[in-house]
Amino acid sequence: MKEKRSIIKDASIHKRAPQRPATIPSDVYVSHKTKTNVIIERVRQLMVNQKYKKVTLHGMGAQLLKTIQIAQAIQRTLHHQIDIKPTTETVALVDDIIPEDMVNYH
């Protein structure tokens, strides 16, 4: 059975940005604001011009499908000269509950 979220009265929820490990130039993060063609060109430059053997695309939540679609588009752009190896992992997220009197205080 799915657990329901409790309703919090007189407070607001602030979602913290997920913690990212130290990145290297070949780590590319996909967000809802990211334009697909920009990511494709970035990865192409990394692999063709800068000779990276491995590029990692990162996407969370609703962006997983977009990230997979971008990986497939990159594979087509590079004429199937690359392999796609999808992996998943769990990331802990933190939300802050801020009482209304604290919100009004700031």
FIKOLZA-1660 file (N, C-alpha, C; in steps of 0.1 Angstrom, whole numbers, plus 5000, padded with zeros to 4 digits):
% residues 106
   i   px   py   pz ch aa at
   1 5008 4988 5000  A  M  N
   1 5000 5000 5000  A  M CA
   1 5009 5012 5000  A  M  C
   2 5005 5022 4992  A  K  N
   2 5013 5034 4991  A  K CA
   2 5010 5043 5003  A  K  C
   3 5021 5048 5009  A  E  N
   3 5020 5058 5020  A  E CA
   3 5017 5072 5015  A  E  C
   4 5007 5078 5021  A  K  N
   4 5004 5092 5017  A  K CA
   4 5013 5102 5024  A  K  C
   5 5016 5113 5018  A  R  N
   5 5023 5124 5024  A  R CA
   5 5014 5131 5034  A  R  C
   6 5019 5134 5045  A  S  N
   6 5011 5142 5055  A  S CA
   6 5010 5156 5051  A  S  C
   7 4999 5162 5053  A  I  N
   7 4996 5176 5050  A  I CA
   7 5002 5184 5062  A  I  C
   8 5009 5194 5058  A  I  N
   8 5016 5203 5069  A  I CA
   8 5009 5216 5068  A  I  C
   9 5002 5220 5079  A  K  N
   9 4996 5233 5080  A  K CA
   9 5005 5243 5087  A  K  C
  10 5004 5255 5083  A  D  N
  10 5012 5266 5088  A  D CA
  10 5027 5264 5086  A  D  C
  11 5030 5258 5075  A  A  N
  11 5045 5256 5072  A  A CA
  11 5046 5255 5057  A  A  C
  12 5058 5257 5052  A  S  N
  12 5061 5255 5038  A  S CA
  12 5072 5245 5036  A  S  C
  13 5073 5239 5025  A  I  N
  13 5083 5229 5022  A  I CA
  13 5093 5235 5012  A  I  C
  14 5106 5235 5016  A  H  N
  14 5116 5240 5008  A  H CA
  14 5125 5227 5003  A  H  C
  15 5125 5225 4990  A  K  N
  15 5132 5213 4985  A  K CA
  15 5147 5218 4982  A  K  C
  16 5156 5211 4988  A  R  N
  16 5170 5214 4986  A  R CA
  16 5175 5207 4973  A  R  C
  17 5184 5214 4967  A  A  N
  17 5190 5208 4955  A  A CA
  17 5198 5195 4958  A  A  C
  18 5197 5185 4950  A  P  N
  18 5204 5173 4953  A  P CA
  18 5220 5175 4954  A  P  C
  19 5226 5168 4962  A  Q  N
  19 5241 5169 4964  A  Q CA
  19 5247 5162 4952  A  Q  C
  20 5256 5169 4946  A  R  N
  20 5264 5163 4935  A  R CA
  20 5278 5160 4939  A  R  C
  21 5283 5148 4935  A  P  N
  21 5297 5146 4938  A  P CA
  21 5306 5154 4930  A  P  C
  22 5318 5155 4933  A  A  N
  22 5328 5163 4925  A  A CA
  22 5327 5158 4911  A  A  C
  23 5326 5168 4902  A  T  N
  23 5324 5164 4888  A  T CA
  23 5337 5166 4880  A  T  C
  24 5337 5159 4869  A  I  N
  24 5348 5160 4860  A  I CA
  24 5342 5165 4847  A  I  C
  25 5350 5170 4838  A  P  N
  25 5345 5176 4825  A  P CA
  25 5336 5167 4817  A  P  C
  26 5337 5154 4819  A  S  N
  26 5329 5145 4811  A  S CA
  26 5316 5141 4817  A  S  C
  27 5313 5148 4829  A  D  N
  27 5300 5146 4835  A  D CA
  27 5290 5157 4830  A  D  C
  28 5279 5153 4824  A  V  N
  28 5269 5162 4819  A  V CA
  28 5256 5160 4826  A  V  C
  29 5251 5170 4832  A  Y  N
  29 5238 5169 4839  A  Y CA
  29 5227 5174 4830  A  Y  C
  30 5216 5167 4830  A  V  N
  30 5204 5170 4822  A  V CA
  30 5193 5175 4832  A  V  C
  31 5188 5187 4829  A  S  N
  31 5177 5192 4837  A  S CA
  31 5165 5196 4828  A  S  C
  32 5154 5200 4834  A  H  N
  32 5142 5203 4826  A  H CA
  32 5145 5216 4817  A  H  C
  33 5155 5224 4821  A  K  N
  33 5158 5236 4813  A  K CA
  33 5168 5233 4802  A  K  C
  34 5174 5221 4802  A  T  N
  34 5185 5218 4792  A  T CA
  34 5179 5216 4779  A  T  C
  35 5185 5222 4769  A  K  N
  35 5181 5220 4755  A  K CA
  35 5188 5208 4749  A  K  C
  36 5181 5199 4743  A  T  N
  36 5186 5186 4738  A  T CA
  36 5198 5188 4729  A  T  C
  37 5196 5198 4719  A  N  N
  37 5207 5199 4709  A  N CA
  37 5220 5205 4715  A  N  C
  38 5219 5212 4726  A  V  N
  38 5231 5217 4733  A  V CA
  38 5238 5206 4739  A  V  C
  39 5231 5197 4746  A  I  N
  39 5238 5185 4752  A  I CA
  39 5244 5176 4741  A  I  C
  40 5237 5174 4731  A  I  N
  40 5242 5165 4720  A  I CA
  40 5255 5171 4715  A  I  C
  41 5255 5184 4712  A  E  N
  41 5268 5191 4707  A  E CA
  41 5279 5190 4717  A  E  C
  42 5275 5192 4730  A  R  N
  42 5285 5192 4741  A  R CA
  42 5292 5178 4741  A  R  C
  43 5284 5168 4741  A  V  N
  43 5290 5154 4742  A  V CA
  43 5298 5151 4729  A  V  C
  44 5293 5155 4718  A  R  N
  44 5300 5153 4705  A  R CA
  44 5314 5160 4706  A  R  C
  45 5315 5172 4711  A  Q  N
  45 5327 5179 4713  A  Q CA
  45 5336 5172 4722  A  Q  C
  46 5331 5167 4734  A  L  N
  46 5339 5160 4743  A  L CA
  46 5345 5147 4737  A  L  C
  47 5337 5140 4730  A  M  N
  47 5342 5127 4725  A  M CA
  47 5350 5128 4712  A  M  C
  48 5347 5138 4703  A  V  N
  48 5354 5139 4691  A  V CA
  48 5366 5148 4692  A  V  C
  49 5363 5160 4696  A  N  N
  49 5374 5170 4697  A  N CA
  49 5384 5169 4708  A  N  C
  50 5378 5166 4720  A  Q  N
  50 5386 5165 4732  A  Q CA
  50 5390 5150 4735  A  Q  C
  51 5386 5141 4727  A  K  N
  51 5390 5127 4728  A  K CA
  51 5387 5119 4741  A  K  C
  52 5376 5123 4748  A  Y  N
  52 5371 5116 4759  A  Y CA
  52 5366 5102 4755  A  Y  C
  53 5370 5092 4762  A  K  N
  53 5365 5078 4759  A  K CA
  53 5352 5075 4765  A  K  C
  54 5349 5083 4776  A  K  N
  54 5336 5080 4783  A  K CA
  54 5330 5094 4787  A  K  C
  55 5317 5095 4785  A  V  N
  55 5310 5107 4789  A  V CA
  55 5298 5101 4797  A  V  C
  56 5295 5107 4809  A  T  N
  56 5284 5103 4817  A  T CA
  56 5273 5113 4817  A  T  C
  57 5261 5109 4813  A  L  N
  57 5249 5118 4814  A  L CA
  57 5242 5115 4827  A  L  C
  58 5238 5125 4834  A  H  N
  58 5231 5124 4847  A  H CA
  58 5217 5130 4845  A  H  C
  59 5207 5122 4849  A  G  N
  59 5193 5127 4849  A  G CA
  59 5186 5122 4862  A  G  C
  60 5177 5130 4868  A  M  N
  60 5170 5126 4880  A  M CA
  60 5155 5127 4877  A  M  C
  61 5148 5118 4883  A  G  N
  61 5133 5118 4883  A  G CA
  61 5127 5119 4869  A  G  C
  62 5119 5130 4867  A  A  N
  62 5112 5131 4854  A  A CA
  62 5122 5133 4843  A  A  C
  63 5135 5136 4845  A  Q  N
  63 5144 5138 4834  A  Q CA
  63 5151 5125 4830  A  Q  C
  64 5148 5113 4836  A  L  N
  64 5154 5101 4832  A  L CA
  64 5150 5098 4817  A  L  C
  65 5138 5099 4813  A  L  N
  65 5134 5096 4800  A  L CA
  65 5141 5106 4790  A  L  C
  66 5142 5118 4793  A  K  N
  66 5149 5128 4785  A  K CA
  66 5164 5124 4783  A  K  C
  67 5170 5120 4794  A  T  N
  67 5184 5117 4794  A  T CA
  67 5186 5105 4785  A  T  C
  68 5177 5095 4786  A  I  N
  68 5179 5083 4777  A  I CA
  68 5177 5087 4763  A  I  C
  69 5167 5095 4760  A  Q  N
  69 5165 5100 4746  A  Q CA
  69 5177 5107 4741  A  Q  C
  70 5183 5116 4749  A  I  N
  70 5195 5123 4745  A  I CA
  70 5206 5113 4742  A  I  C
  71 5208 5103 4751  A  A  N
  71 5219 5093 4748  A  A CA
  71 5217 5086 4735  A  A  C
  72 5204 5083 4732  A  Q  N
  72 5201 5076 4719  A  Q CA
  72 5204 5085 4708  A  Q  C
  73 5200 5098 4709  A  A  N
  73 5203 5108 4698  A  A CA
  73 5218 5110 4696  A  A  C
  74 5226 5110 4707  A  I  N
  74 5240 5111 4706  A  I CA
  74 5246 5099 4698  A  I  C
  75 5241 5088 4702  A  Q  N
  75 5245 5075 4695  A  Q CA
  75 5242 5076 4680  A  Q  C
  76 5230 5081 4676  A  R  N
  76 5227 5083 4662  A  R CA
  76 5236 5093 4655  A  R  C
  77 5239 5105 4663  A  T  N
  77 5247 5115 4657  A  T CA
  77 5261 5111 4655  A  T  C
  78 5266 5102 4663  A  L  N
  78 5280 5097 4662  A  L CA
  78 5280 5083 4654  A  L  C
  79 5269 5081 4646  A  H  N
  79 5268 5070 4637  A  H CA
  79 5271 5056 4644  A  H  C
  80 5265 5055 4656  A  H  N
  80 5266 5042 4664  A  H CA
  80 5280 5038 4667  A  H  C
  81 5289 5047 4668  A  Q  N
  81 5303 5044 4671  A  Q CA
  81 5305 5043 4687  A  Q  C
  82 5294 5046 4694  A  I  N
  82 5295 5046 4709  A  I CA
  82 5285 5035 4714  A  I  C
  83 5288 5031 4726  A  D  N
  83 5279 5022 4733  A  D CA
  83 5272 5029 4744  A  D  C
  84 5259 5026 4747  A  I  N
  84 5252 5032 4758  A  I CA
  84 5251 5021 4769  A  I  C
  85 5255 5025 4781  A  K  N
  85 5255 5016 4792  A  K CA
  85 5247 5023 4804  A  K  C
  86 5234 5021 4804  A  P  N
  86 5226 5028 4814  A  P CA
  86 5228 5021 4828  A  P  C
  87 5229 5030 4838  A  T  N
  87 5230 5025 4852  A  T CA
  87 5221 5034 4860  A  T  C
  88 5217 5029 4872  A  T  N
  88 5208 5037 4881  A  T CA
  88 5214 5036 4895  A  T  C
  89 5211 5046 4903  A  E  N
  89 5215 5046 4917  A  E CA
  89 5205 5054 4924  A  E  C
  90 5205 5053 4937  A  T  N
  90 5196 5060 4946  A  T CA
  90 5203 5072 4952  A  T  C
  91 5197 5083 4952  A  V  N
  91 5203 5095 4958  A  V CA
  91 5193 5100 4969  A  V  C
  92 5199 5103 4981  A  A  N
  92 5191 5108 4992  A  A CA
  92 5188 5123 4989  A  A  C
  93 5175 5127 4991  A  L  N
  93 5171 5140 4990  A  L CA
  93 5166 5145 5003  A  L  C
  94 5167 5158 5005  A  V  N
  94 5163 5164 5018  A  V CA
  94 5153 5176 5015  A  V  C
  95 5142 5176 5022  A  D  N
  95 5133 5187 5021  A  D CA
  95 5133 5194 5035  A  D  C
  96 5132 5207 5035  A  D  N
  96 5131 5214 5048  A  D CA
  96 5117 5219 5050  A  D  C
  97 5112 5217 5062  A  I  N
  97 5099 5222 5066  A  I CA
  97 5101 5234 5074  A  I  C
  98 5096 5245 5068  A  I  N
  98 5098 5258 5075  A  I CA
  98 5085 5263 5080  A  I  C
  99 5083 5265 5093  A  P  N
  99 5071 5270 5099  A  P CA
  99 5068 5284 5094  A  P  C
 100 5055 5287 5093  A  E  N
 100 5051 5300 5087  A  E CA
 100 5057 5312 5095  A  E  C
 101 5058 5310 5108  A  D  N
 101 5064 5322 5116  A  D CA
 101 5078 5324 5113  A  D  C
 102 5086 5314 5109  A  M  N
 102 5099 5315 5104  A  M CA
 102 5100 5322 5090  A  M  C
 103 5091 5318 5082  A  V  N
 103 5090 5324 5068  A  V CA
 103 5087 5339 5070  A  V  C
 104 5078 5343 5078  A  N  N
 104 5075 5357 5080  A  N CA
 104 5085 5365 5087  A  N  C
 105 5094 5358 5095  A  Y  N
 105 5104 5364 5102  A  Y CA
 105 5115 5370 5093  A  Y  C
 106 5118 5362 5082  A  H  N
 106 5129 5366 5073  A  H CA
 106 5125 5377 5064  A  H  C
% end
